[in-house]
Every structure is written in structure tokens, then in C-alpha cells.
Amino acid sequence: MVYTNKISESLVANLLKETEFIKNRTKIIQNTLTRTQNNNLRIRLKSEYLALLNKLENIQTISIDIFKSTRNEISLSALLIEKGKRVKEESHNNIELFFP
């Protein structure tokens, strides 16, 4: 049981880092979209943005599964779930950048 908890904590820590990367990258994409007029770049950035949102959705699914298996309301997996929700909300609030 202790071994399983250490594995899930390590996995959650990596997923937290990945969530932070997604947050930072989506902000960079949003900033670039507001400054560029290049349609090819906009198309590539839109594709990357949507891929990042999909990756975030997958991380959310994994984090919920880990949270259910730990049954501990105060844990890294609970933090991961909350962080994922916040990043997702921030990202969806700026989706209008793709549809001017």
C-alpha cells in the first residue's frame, strides 16, 4: 500500500508539472494570437491550443481516478484536480481569440 501511494504521489507530481506547462504554453499562445496577423501561424497555434486542452482533459480524468483510489480529501491528487479546473477555466475564457 505504501509503495502504491508513492507511485501515485510521483505520478501526481509529474501531472502537476505538466498542468503548469499547459498553463504557461496556453498563455504564450494567447499572447501570440493577439499580436500576429499571419494566418498560417494562427492555424498552427489553434491546433496546438486545442491539443493542449485535450491533454488537460486527459490529465483531469487521470487525476480523478487517482483521487478516487486514495480516498483522501486533502492530497496532491485533490490539488491536481483543482489546478486542472482553474487552468481549464482560464483557457476556455480566452477561446474567443480564435474567433475574432
C-alpha positions as CSV (number, residue, x, y, z in Angstrom):
1,M,0.0,0.0,0.0
2,V,2.8,2.4,0.9
3,Y,4.5,1.6,-2.4
4,T,1.3,2.4,-4.4
5,N,0.9,5.7,-2.6
6,K,4.5,6.7,-3.5
7,I,3.9,5.8,-7.1
8,S,0.6,7.8,-7.2
9,E,2.3,10.8,-5.5
10,S,5.1,10.7,-8.1
11,L,2.6,10.5,-10.9
12,V,0.6,13.3,-9.5
13,A,3.7,15.5,-9.1
14,N,4.5,14.9,-12.7
15,L,1.0,15.7,-13.8
16,L,1.1,18.9,-11.7
17,K,4.3,19.9,-13.7
18,E,2.5,19.0,-17.0
19,T,-0.5,21.1,-16.0
20,E,1.8,24.0,-15.2
21,F,3.4,23.6,-18.6
22,I,0.0,23.6,-20.3
23,K,-1.0,26.8,-18.4
24,N,2.2,28.6,-19.4
25,R,2.0,27.4,-23.0
26,T,-1.6,28.4,-23.5
27,K,-0.8,31.9,-22.1
28,I,2.0,32.2,-24.6
29,I,-0.3,31.1,-27.4
30,Q,-2.9,33.6,-26.3
31,N,-0.4,36.4,-26.3
32,T,0.9,35.5,-29.7
33,L,-2.5,35.3,-31.2
34,T,-3.3,38.8,-30.1
35,R,-0.2,40.1,-31.9
36,T,0.0,38.1,-35.1
37,Q,-1.7,38.6,-38.4
38,N,-0.1,35.5,-40.0
39,N,-3.0,33.1,-40.8
40,N,-0.7,30.1,-41.1
41,L,0.7,30.8,-37.6
42,R,-2.8,31.3,-36.3
43,I,-3.9,27.9,-37.7
44,R,-0.9,26.2,-36.1
45,L,-1.4,27.8,-32.8
46,K,-5.1,26.9,-32.8
47,S,-4.2,23.3,-33.4
48,E,-1.6,23.3,-30.6
49,Y,-4.1,25.1,-28.3
50,L,-6.8,22.5,-28.9
51,A,-4.2,19.7,-28.4
52,L,-3.2,21.2,-25.1
53,L,-6.8,21.4,-23.9
54,N,-7.3,17.8,-24.9
55,K,-4.2,16.8,-22.9
56,L,-5.5,18.8,-19.9
57,E,-8.8,16.9,-20.2
58,N,-6.9,13.6,-20.1
59,I,-4.9,14.7,-17.0
60,Q,-8.2,15.6,-15.3
61,T,-9.5,12.1,-16.0
62,I,-6.4,10.5,-14.6
63,S,-6.3,12.8,-11.5
64,I,-10.0,12.0,-10.7
65,D,-9.2,8.3,-10.9
66,I,-6.2,8.7,-8.6
67,F,-8.2,10.8,-6.2
68,K,-10.9,8.1,-6.0
69,S,-8.4,5.4,-5.3
70,T,-6.7,7.4,-2.5
71,R,-9.9,8.4,-0.7
72,N,-8.1,11.2,1.0
73,E,-9.7,14.6,0.6
74,I,-6.5,16.5,1.4
75,S,-4.0,15.2,-1.0
76,L,-1.8,16.0,-4.1
77,S,-4.4,14.5,-6.3
78,A,-7.1,16.9,-4.9
79,L,-4.7,19.7,-5.6
80,L,-4.2,18.4,-9.1
81,I,-7.9,18.3,-9.8
82,E,-8.4,21.9,-8.5
83,K,-5.4,23.2,-10.5
84,G,-6.7,21.4,-13.7
85,K,-10.1,23.0,-13.2
86,R,-8.6,26.5,-12.9
87,V,-6.3,26.1,-15.9
88,K,-9.2,24.8,-17.9
89,E,-11.4,27.8,-16.9
90,E,-8.7,30.3,-17.8
91,S,-8.2,28.6,-21.2
92,H,-11.8,28.5,-22.1
93,N,-12.3,32.1,-21.1
94,N,-9.9,33.1,-23.9
95,I,-11.2,30.8,-26.6
96,E,-12.6,33.9,-28.4
97,L,-9.1,34.7,-29.6
98,F,-9.7,32.1,-32.3
99,F,-12.9,33.6,-33.5
100,P,-12.4,37.3,-33.9
